Amino acid sequence: MKPIARLLAAVSFAVIAHPVFAEGAPEPEVTVTPVKGPLYMLQGRGGTMLASVGGDGVLLVDADYAELAPAHADALRELSGAEHAPRFLLNTHWHTDHTGGNALFAQRGSIIVAHENIRKRLSTRQEMKALNRVVEPSPQVALPVVTYGDSLALHFNGDDIEVQHFPRGHTDGDSVIFFARENVVHIGDLIFVDRFPFVDIDSGGNVFGYIDSVGAVLQRVDDATVIVSGHAGLTDKAGLQRFHQMLLTTSGQVKAALDKGMSVEQIVEQGLGEQWQDWGTGFINEAAWISFIAGS
């Protein structure tokens, strides 16, 4: 990534690197939302979590920041009426806003399941140039103990659950979790609803791989599918189609401008057009998104 791209990216989304817990602030809170059947969405301050709660126990997707883990554990205890931790914890990718709670849940007995690239990144020092930060290795207890290459199937609480790896998207370890009976999909950070996404190029992410991944998920959902996004709660196929169209259109704009010999700075100055102005009001502004496309 070029120096200007690093600068633009760091300014735009350093806010997502780690939550701020001020001294004396109220205890972290978790919001629990029923989704469908045994599935519940849990939201704290990091990545959106999804829990399957039933006769087989609890299966959990993602783990928010470490500081939120006790609050999530309390919420799961109230949902399940059981003191024990989730039997399984699945990670959609390695970022600490989705894996920070791994250690607490593993210490309490959860089996952590994740793509092999997630284990590799959690177990080694990661330099995130776009965020201007370095992430030290996670403790051994926080690492996945069950890993897979392409996909994995679980049969839990009466549902057939498929965990599918999609390479070179948000990171190189993205997994999407399909709950077949409930027609619910946890897509992780392969969608930022109506906003430009963060593509972690330092972690093997790639805008054009991201587009392919979203397109592949679109082929597997229907109008009744509930899609759990990594940060913005629930959406549907129409929301994913809208996001996919943005990815295709804006990446095409930037690629065409680069092919004409324009610099990244010139493309940023020109902008992507009024249609996409609101999409740059989240964590990732327009300049950062253009830099991701140019750097992919």
N, C-alpha and C positions, 0 to 999 in steps of 0.2 A: 504494500500500500504506500502511495506517495505521501510525503510529509504533510501536505495540506489536507489530505484525506484523514490522516491520523488526528490532526488538530481539530478538524470539523467534527469528527466522530466523538472525540473525547469531550468536547464542549457539550455536545448534544445529549449524550446518554450516560455520562458519569453517574448520574443520579440513580441508575439501576444497579450500580456495582454492589452496594451494600446498604441496608436500611439504617436509618438514624434512630437510635434509641437514647433519647436525652435522659440524663440523670434526673430521677424523680418523676419521670413520665409514667402514665398509667400502664398497667400490665397489658401486654399484647392481647388483642382480641381476635377471635376467629368467627367468621360468619359461615353458617351451615345452611345449604340450600338443597332441598330434595330435587333430584333430577328425574329419575324414572326407576320404578321398581326398587331394588336394593341399593341404588346408586345415589350418593350424596356428594355435592361439591363443597369443598372447604376452601375459604379464602382468608388469608392473613395479610402479609405485606410483600410476599414474594410470589412465586408461581402458584397458579391455581391447582389445587389437589382434588382428586376424585377417589371416593371410598366405596367399595362394595361391601355391604354389611348384611350378613345372613347366617344361616345355619352352619356354614363352613368357617365362620369367623369373619375377619376383616382383611380385605386386600386393598392396598393403598397405592395410588399413582402420585408420585412426586412428594417432596418433603419440605418445601418452603425453606426459609432461613433457619439456622440453628436456634436463634433466639425465640422463634415461634413454635418450635417443636413441642415444648411442654403444653402450650395452649391447645395445639392440635391433638395431642394425646388425650387431654381432658375432654375435648369435644368428641373424639372417637369413643371414649369410655361411656359418655352419656348416650351416644347413638346405639352402641352395641350392648350396653349393660354388663360388659365384661371388663375385668381388670387387665387382661393380657394385651400385649401389643398386637398390631396387625401381623398375620401370618406371613404375608408377602408385601414387600415394598418395591414398586417398579419405578425406575427413573426414566423420564423422557429424554434427558440429555444431562451433561455434567455440570452446568452452571450452578453456583452455590445458592441461588434463589430457588432452585428446584431440588437440591441435594443436601442442603445444610442440615436438615433434620435426620439424615441417615444414621449418624452415630447414636443419637438417643434411641431411635427405634430399634436399631440393631442390638444395642446394649440390653434392651428389654425383650429381645428374642425374635425380632423380625428377620426374615430372609430377604436380603436385598438382591434384586434381579435387574440386570441392565445390559446394554450392548457392550461388547468387549472394548470399544473405543472409550466408553464412559469410564470403565475401570482404569484404562491406561491414563486418561487425563486426570482422574481423581488421585491417582497414585504417584503422579509426577508434578514437578513445578511447572505451572502454566504462565506464560507471558502473554498478557492481553494488551497489545500495543494500542488498540483503539480506545481502550478504557484507561490507558496509562497506569496499569497496575499489574502486579504479579500475584498469582494465587499459589500459595504453598500447598504441598501434598496434603490430602486429607489423612486423618489417622486411620490405621489399619481397620479398625472396627467399622468405619464408614464406607468401606469399599464393597462393591457387589461381590457376592460369593457364588452367584449363578450368572454366567454370561452366555451370550449367543452371538452368532455371526449375522444371519439373515433374518430369522424369525423364531418365534417361540409361541407355544400354545399352552394355556392353562384352562382348567375346567373347575369353576369355583362358583359357589352359590347359585347353581343351576344354569350358569351361563358358559358359553364357549368364548374364551378371550384370546384374541390373537394380538401378539406384539410384533410389529413389523418395523424393521430398520429401513430408513430412507437416508442414503449417504449424501454428503456434500450439500446440505441445505442450510439450516440455521447453524449447525456444527457438523462434524463428521460422525456423530453418534446419535442423531435424532431417531426416536422411535415413536410410532403412533400406535395407540392401544384401541382395538376394536372390540366392543362388547356386542356380540352377535344377537343375542335374544332381545336385549333392550334397545338395539339400534342406536347406541351411543358411542361416540368416538372421542378419545382424549388425544388431541393433535399436538399438544405441547406448544412450542414456540414456532411452529410452522404456520401460524397465523398471528398477526397483530391486527385485531379487528378494526377496519377502517383507518388504519395508521400504517406508516412506513415501518418495515420490520428492521430489527437488528440482525445483521448477518455477521457472525463471528468468523471472519476470514482467518484469523490467527488459530482458530480451532478447527480448520478444515471446512468452514462454511463457504458457500458460493451462491451468488444470486441466481445463476442459471440452473444450478442443481436444485435450489430452493423452488424455482418455478416448476421444474419437472416433478418434484415431490408433491407439491400442492396439486398439480394436475393429476397425478396418480391417485391421490386421496379422493379427489372429485369423482373419479371413475367408480369409486367404491361406495359412495354415499347416495342417498335419495332425499326427496323432499321432506321425509319424516325424520331423518337422522338428526339427533341432537349432538352438536359439536362443542366440546369443552376446550376453550382456548387456554393458552398458557398464562394469560394475564387478564383478559377482559371478560371472563365469565363465559356465558353460553352464546352460541350463534348457530347458524343452520347452513344448509347447502347454498342458499342465496348469498349469505354473507361470505362464504368461502369463494364462490364464483366472483363476487365483486372484488375481493382481495386478489384473486388470480388475474383478473383483467387488469388491475392496477399494475401488478408485477410485469405482465406482458407489455403493456403500453409504455410504461415509463422506462423499462429497460431497453425497449426498442428505440425510444427517443434518444437515450444517452448513447447507445451503440451507434446510431446513425450520426450523431454529432461528432463522436470520436472518429468515425470513419471519414468524416469531412475534414479532419485535422484540428478540430477544436480541442482546447485544453480543458481539464476538469474545472479550472477556475472560470473559464469562459462559459461552460455549461451551467455552472452554479449561478453565475451572474445572469444568464439568460433565463434560467428557471424552467420548470416543467409545465407551467401553464396554470391558469386559474382553477381548472378542474380538480387539481390535486393539492390545493393550498391547505385545506383542512387536514389532509393526511399527514402533514408535517408538524402538527401541534401536539404530538405525543412525545415519547422518549426520543424519537429519531426525527430530526428536522430534514428538510428537503436536501440541504447541502450534504449531510451525512449519507442520506440514501443514494445520492448521485455518486458519492465517493465509493460506496460499496459496489455499485454496478461497475464503475470504472476499474475497480480493483479485482473484479472477479474474472 
